[in-house]
Amino acid sequence: MTPVQRLAALAASAAADGLPDELRADAARRVLDVLGNSLAATAEPPARAVGALVAEWGGEGRATAIGTGTRLPEPSAALLNGTLAHSLDFDDTHLPSVLHPSASVVPAALAVAEARGATGAQLLDAVGVGIEITVRLGMAGYDRTLGNSVFFERGQHATAICGTVGAAASAAMLSGLDATGIANAMGIAASMGAGILEANRTGGTVKRIHCGWAAHAAVTAAGLARTGITGPPTVLEGRFGFLQAFCGDQIDLDALTTGLGEHWELPGIFFKPYPCNHFTHAGIDAALRLRAAGLDPADIESIELGAPTPVLRTIGEPHQDKTHPKSGYHAAFSGPYTVAAALLGGGGLGVFHEDFTDEAAADPDRLALAAKVRCVPDAHCDEIFPHQFPAVLRIRTHTGAELEERVDANRGGPDKPLSADELATKFRLNATRHVPESRAEQITDLAYGLGDVDDLTMFTALLR
């Protein structure tokens, strides 16, 4: 069998037999995390823009538009909900592929599951498989010699590119397709994945719709496969296939299928404690530790943020833009700003949404502290990246004291997992930006019990 056929066979087997309970439980946590991030993003400008567009499109409403009182056609719901899921950069991260799988997969799966009357267990099985396929595609584009994702090196957004294909597998499973049909859906979706990362560097809101477009394309691809369109059997590894097109010869085909169905990447995917680019998190962790140890920001003369060389293009360049972000959203991709926010005292689990408003990004105290931060490559961090996103903070005070705090493993990953209480707190703080606390508690209970839910009607109604 070709790689896409082997991945499709895994998906068909999971659809028929179900995933193990521990994988379903992890998939339920992914669903809850995406829903919290989505509810928190409903007032964001990209959500309003996409909502206006899909309202213009119209069509029969069969899938919930999260946080609104409406239902939309499945592709439109997937577009809107995927935009919500990724808008605040609070979505989970897989390493070392450096992509965010759930923000594309969950919106696509949820739209199709609701429209086609799937059970909660079927939804979780589709989510689990779709995420696994997404990250395996990302791993196939990871170059060990380079020590980085080839997608990322080329300015490509693997989250959206690989997420389109993985989400298509989920949508195809929930559409009742067999292994051949699932392979066709993935083969079709491979022609639809897209996304470039320049907005991370110099501005623009387009990145915030990348996962929405991936989910939209995935639902469309599954529908096309269901109605008779086919994809090439060598779509992933072929001379003009997915991996060659995006990554050239810097690919690892074995990553697609080695241990498939036996070893699962799903449980090791990081949950984010902070709503900002994941490359900034270790710097935030270090700043929070120093603050907890009694460091007074008023005593700081200079700050050096050491990080892996590849991430500096995202969080440290251009220097002027990173020390003076154009907006709250751009501040979420700034190493200097996020360190300043953490040192001055943020919300939530350390820094939270209120730290990434346009007003917060223009706060003179934060900008003055951010201006003291110099971002530099760090050799030790380079050795670890991208299996972790490490950082080191070196601070010199006005009295001449020198402080150093190094973070090799991110909070929220397998080495430093968020507790059940922390995950629940993250969801509650996210969701209650848009719904009452009582509804947030209902969503939490139903999400964790999705494996036993035969009818998703009550669950999706709570999301409206």
C-alpha positions in Angstrom: 0.0 0.0 0.0 1.1 3.6 -0.6 1.5 5.9 2.4 -1.9 7.6 1.9 -3.5 4.2 1.6 -1.9 3.1 4.9 -3.1 6.3 6.6 -6.6 5.8 5.2 -6.6 2.2 6.4 -5.8 3.4 10.0 -8.7 5.8 9.7 -11.1 3.2 8.4 -10.1 0.8 11.2 -10.6 3.5 13.8 -14.0 4.3 12.4 -15.0 0.7 12.5 -13.5 -0.4 15.8 -13.0 2.9 17.7 -9.9 4.2 19.4 -8.7 3.0 22.8 -10.2 4.8 25.8 -7.1 6.8 26.6 -6.9 8.2 23.1 -10.5 9.1 23.1 -10.0 10.9 26.5 -7.1 12.8 25.0 -9.2 13.8 21.9 -11.9 15.0 24.3 -9.4 17.4 25.9 -8.4 18.6 22.4 -12.0 19.3 21.6 -12.6 21.2 24.9 -9.4 23.2 24.4 -10.4 24.2 20.8 -13.9 25.2 22.0 -12.6 27.4 24.7 -10.2 29.2 22.4 -13.0 29.6 19.8 -15.5 31.1 22.3 -12.9 33.5 23.5 -12.3 34.7 19.9 -15.9 35.4 18.8 -15.4 39.2 19.1 -12.1 39.3 17.2 -12.2 41.2 13.8 -11.3 38.1 11.7 -14.2 36.2 13.2 -16.6 39.1 12.4 -15.2 39.4 8.9 -15.5 35.6 8.1 -18.9 35.6 9.8 -20.1 38.4 7.5 -18.8 36.5 4.4 -20.4 33.2 5.2 -23.7 35.0 5.9 -23.5 36.4 2.4 -22.9 32.9 1.0 -26.1 31.6 2.7 -27.1 28.0 2.3 -28.8 25.4 4.4 -27.7 25.5 8.0 -26.7 22.1 9.3 -23.7 22.8 11.4 -23.2 25.2 14.4 -21.4 28.5 14.1 -19.7 28.6 17.5 -20.7 31.5 19.7 -23.5 32.6 17.5 -27.2 31.8 17.3 -26.9 30.3 13.8 -26.2 27.2 11.9 -24.4 27.2 8.5 -23.6 24.7 5.7 -20.8 22.5 6.9 -17.9 24.1 4.8 -19.0 27.6 6.0 -19.2 26.5 9.7 -15.8 24.9 9.4 -14.3 28.1 7.9 -15.7 30.2 10.7 -15.0 27.8 13.5 -11.4 27.1 12.3 -10.8 30.9 12.1 -12.0 31.2 15.7 -9.9 28.2 16.8 -6.6 29.8 15.6 -7.3 33.5 16.0 -5.8 33.9 19.4 -2.8 31.7 19.0 -3.9 29.6 22.0 -4.1 26.3 20.1 -2.1 23.2 20.9 1.3 22.5 19.4 3.1 19.3 18.3 6.9 19.1 18.4 9.2 18.8 16.5 6.8 19.3 13.6 6.0 22.8 15.0 2.4 22.8 14.0 -1.0 23.3 15.7 -3.1 20.3 14.6 -6.4 20.6 16.6 -7.4 24.0 15.2 -8.0 22.6 11.7 -9.1 19.1 12.6 -11.7 19.8 15.3 -13.7 22.4 13.4 -13.9 20.2 10.3 -14.8 17.1 12.3 -17.4 18.9 14.4 -19.2 20.4 11.4 -19.5 17.0 9.6 -20.4 15.1 12.8 -23.3 17.5 13.6 -24.6 17.6 10.0 -24.5 13.8 9.6 -25.8 12.8 13.1 -22.6 11.2 14.4 -22.1 10.1 18.0 -19.7 11.6 20.4 -17.5 8.6 20.2 -17.3 8.8 16.4 -16.4 12.5 16.7 -13.5 11.7 19.1 -12.2 8.8 16.9 -12.2 11.1 13.9 -10.5 13.9 15.8 -7.8 11.6 17.2 -7.0 10.1 13.8 -7.1 13.5 12.0 -4.6 15.0 14.5 -2.3 12.0 14.2 -2.3 12.2 10.4 -1.7 15.9 10.5 1.4 15.7 12.8 2.8 12.7 10.9 2.7 14.8 7.7 4.5 17.6 9.6 7.1 15.1 10.9 7.7 13.9 7.3 8.8 17.5 6.6 11.1 17.7 9.6 14.8 17.6 8.7 17.0 16.2 11.5 20.2 17.6 10.0 18.7 21.1 9.7 17.1 20.7 13.1 13.9 22.4 11.9 10.7 22.0 9.9 11.4 22.4 6.2 7.9 23.9 5.9 8.9 26.6 8.4 12.3 27.2 6.8 10.5 27.9 3.5 8.0 30.2 5.1 5.1 27.7 4.8 2.5 27.3 7.5 2.5 23.5 8.1 -0.4 23.9 10.5 -2.7 24.8 7.6 -1.0 22.8 4.9 -0.8 19.5 6.8 -4.0 20.3 8.7 -6.0 20.3 5.5 -5.1 16.7 4.8 -5.5 15.4 8.3 -8.9 17.2 8.7 -10.0 15.7 5.4 -9.4 12.2 6.8 -11.6 13.2 9.9 -14.3 14.6 7.7 -14.3 11.5 5.4 -14.5 9.1 8.4 -17.6 11.0 9.7 -19.0 10.9 6.2 -19.1 7.2 6.3 -16.4 6.6 3.6 -14.4 3.4 3.4 -10.6 3.3 3.2 -10.6 4.0 -0.5 -12.9 7.0 0.0 -10.8 8.4 2.9 -7.6 8.1 0.8 -9.4 9.9 -2.0 -10.5 12.7 0.4 -6.9 13.1 1.5 -5.6 13.0 -2.0 -8.0 15.8 -3.0 -7.2 17.8 0.1 -3.5 17.7 -0.7 -4.3 20.0 -3.6 -6.0 22.5 -1.3 -3.6 23.0 1.6 -2.0 26.4 1.7 -0.5 29.1 4.0 2.6 31.3 4.2 4.0 32.8 7.4 5.1 36.3 6.4 2.3 37.9 8.5 4.1 36.6 11.6 7.0 38.9 10.7 5.5 42.1 9.3 1.8 42.1 9.9 -1.5 41.3 8.4 -4.5 39.3 9.8 -4.5 36.6 7.1 -2.8 33.9 9.3 -5.8 33.9 11.6 -7.9 32.4 8.9 -5.4 29.7 7.9 -7.0 26.9 10.0 -10.5 28.0 9.0 -9.5 27.6 5.3 -7.9 24.3 6.1 -11.1 23.0 7.8 -13.2 24.4 5.0 -11.1 22.7 2.3 -11.1 19.5 4.3 -14.9 19.4 4.5 -15.1 20.2 0.8 -12.5 17.5 -0.1 -14.5 14.8 1.9 -17.7 15.9 0.1 -16.0 15.7 -3.3 -14.7 12.2 -2.5 -18.2 11.1 -1.4 -19.6 12.3 -4.7 -17.0 10.6 -6.9 -13.9 12.7 -7.2 -10.7 10.8 -6.8 -7.1 11.5 -5.7 -3.8 10.0 -6.8 -2.6 7.0 -4.8 0.9 8.4 -4.7 -0.3 11.8 -3.6 2.1 12.1 -0.6 5.4 10.6 -1.9 5.1 10.9 -5.7 7.4 13.0 -7.9 4.8 15.7 -8.1 3.2 14.8 -4.8 2.5 16.7 -1.5 5.9 16.3 0.2 8.0 16.9 -2.9 6.1 20.0 -3.8 6.4 21.5 -0.3 9.7 20.2 1.0 11.7 18.9 -2.0 14.1 16.2 -1.2 14.3 17.1 2.5 11.6 14.6 3.6 11.3 11.7 5.9 8.9 9.2 4.4 9.3 6.8 7.3 7.7 9.3 9.6 4.4 8.9 7.8 3.9 5.2 8.7 6.5 3.9 11.1 4.7 2.5 14.1 1.3 3.6 12.7 -1.5 2.4 14.9 0.9 1.4 17.6 2.8 4.6 18.6 0.5 7.7 18.8 1.9 11.2 18.8 -1.5 12.5 20.0 -0.9 12.3 23.8 2.4 14.2 23.6 1.0 17.3 21.9 1.5 20.5 24.0 -1.4 22.5 25.4 -0.7 26.2 25.5 -0.9 28.0 28.8 -0.5 31.4 27.2 -2.4 32.9 24.2 0.6 33.8 22.1 3.1 32.3 19.6 4.6 29.2 21.2 8.1 30.4 20.5 7.6 33.0 23.1 6.5 30.7 25.9 9.8 29.7 27.4 10.8 33.4 27.7 7.5 33.9 29.5 8.1 31.0 31.8 11.6 32.4 32.6 10.2 35.9 33.3 7.5 34.5 35.5 10.0 32.6 37.6 12.2 35.7 38.0 9.2 37.7 39.0 8.1 35.1 41.5 11.7 35.2 42.9 11.2 38.9 43.7 12.7 40.7 40.6 11.4 44.3 40.4 11.0 45.4 36.8 12.0 48.9 37.9 15.5 47.6 38.7 16.2 46.2 35.2 18.8 47.9 33.1 18.9 45.4 30.2 17.5 42.0 29.2 18.9 39.5 26.8 16.5 36.8 25.5 18.4 33.9 24.1 16.4 31.5 21.9 16.9 29.0 19.1 18.3 30.6 16.0 15.3 29.7 13.7 12.7 31.2 16.0 14.3 34.6 16.1 12.8 35.4 12.6 9.4 35.1 14.2 9.8 36.6 17.7 12.8 38.9 17.3 12.8 40.3 13.7 12.4 43.0 12.6 13.7 44.4 15.9 11.7 47.7 15.7 8.4 45.9 15.1 9.0 43.4 17.9 9.9 46.1 20.5 7.0 48.3 19.3 4.3 45.9 18.0 1.7 47.3 15.7 -1.3 45.7 17.6 -2.1 43.3 20.3 -2.1 40.5 17.8 1.4 41.3 16.6 2.5 41.6 20.3 1.7 37.9 20.6 4.6 37.2 18.2 7.1 39.4 20.0 9.7 38.0 22.3 10.5 41.4 23.8 6.8 42.3 24.5 5.8 38.9 26.0 8.8 39.0 28.3 7.8 42.5 29.4 4.2 41.5 29.9 5.2 38.5 32.1 7.6 40.6 34.2 5.0 43.3 34.8 2.3 40.8 35.8 -0.1 39.2 33.4 -3.5 37.5 33.8 -4.7 33.9 33.5 -2.0 31.3 33.9 0.7 33.9 33.5 -0.3 36.1 30.6 -3.7 36.1 29.1 -5.9 37.8 26.5 -5.9 41.2 28.3 -2.2 41.3 27.7 -2.7 41.2 24.0 -5.2 44.0 23.4 -4.2 46.9 21.2 -4.3 49.0 24.3 -2.0 46.7 26.2 0.4 46.6 23.3 0.6 50.4 23.3 1.1 50.6 27.1 4.2 52.9 27.7 5.5 50.8 30.7 5.4 47.6 28.6 7.0 49.2 25.6 9.7 50.8 27.8 10.6 47.4 29.2 10.3 45.6 25.9 12.8 48.2 24.4 15.4 46.9 26.9 15.2 43.3 25.4 17.7 42.1 22.9 17.0 38.8 21.2 20.0 36.7 20.4 20.7 33.1 19.3 21.7 30.7 22.0 23.8 27.6 21.2 22.2 25.4 24.0 18.7 26.3 22.8 19.8 25.3 19.2 20.7 21.9 20.5 17.2 21.3 22.0 15.0 22.9 19.3 12.5 21.9 17.9 11.9 19.1 20.4 11.3 21.9 22.8 11.0 25.7 22.4 13.7 26.7 25.0 14.9 30.1 26.0 17.2 31.8 28.5 16.8 35.2 30.1 19.8 37.2 31.2 19.0 40.3 33.1 21.4 43.1 34.3 20.0 45.4 37.0 20.9 49.0 37.7 23.1 47.9 40.6 25.2 45.6 38.3 23.7 42.3 39.4 23.3 39.7 36.7 20.5 37.2 36.8 19.9 34.2 34.5 16.9 31.9 34.1 17.0 29.1 31.6 13.9 27.1 30.5 14.7 24.0 28.5 11.2 22.4 28.6 8.0 24.3 28.0 5.1 24.4 30.4 2.1 22.5 29.0 4.1 19.6 27.4 4.7 16.0 28.5 7.6 17.1 30.7 5.6 19.9 32.4 2.0 19.1 31.8 -0.9 21.4 32.7 -2.9 19.8 35.5 -6.6 19.0 35.1 -7.4 22.1 37.2 -5.2 24.3 35.0 -6.8 23.0 31.8 -10.2 23.6 33.3 -9.2 27.1 34.4 -8.0 27.9 30.9 -11.3 26.7 29.3 -13.4 28.6 31.9 -11.5 31.8 31.5 -11.7 31.5 27.7 -15.4 30.5 27.5 -16.7 33.0 30.0 -15.5 35.8 27.8 -18.6 34.9 25.8 -20.9 32.6 27.8 -22.1 32.4 31.4 -20.0 30.3 33.8 -22.9 27.8 34.2 -22.8 27.1 30.5 -19.0 26.8 30.5 -19.4 24.1 33.2 -22.0 22.3 31.1 -19.8 22.3 28.0 -16.9 21.0 30.1 -18.9 18.1 31.5 -20.3 17.1 28.1 -17.0 17.4 26.4 -15.3 15.1 28.8 -18.2 12.7 28.5 -18.4 12.8 24.7 -17.5 9.1 24.4 -20.8 8.2 25.9 -23.0 10.7 24.0 -25.2 9.2 21.3 -26.7 12.5 20.1 -24.6 15.7 19.7 -27.6 17.9 19.6 -27.5 19.2 23.2 -23.7 19.6 23.0 -23.7 21.7 19.8 -26.7 23.7 21.1 -24.6 24.8 24.1 -22.0 26.1 21.7 -24.6 28.4 20.1 
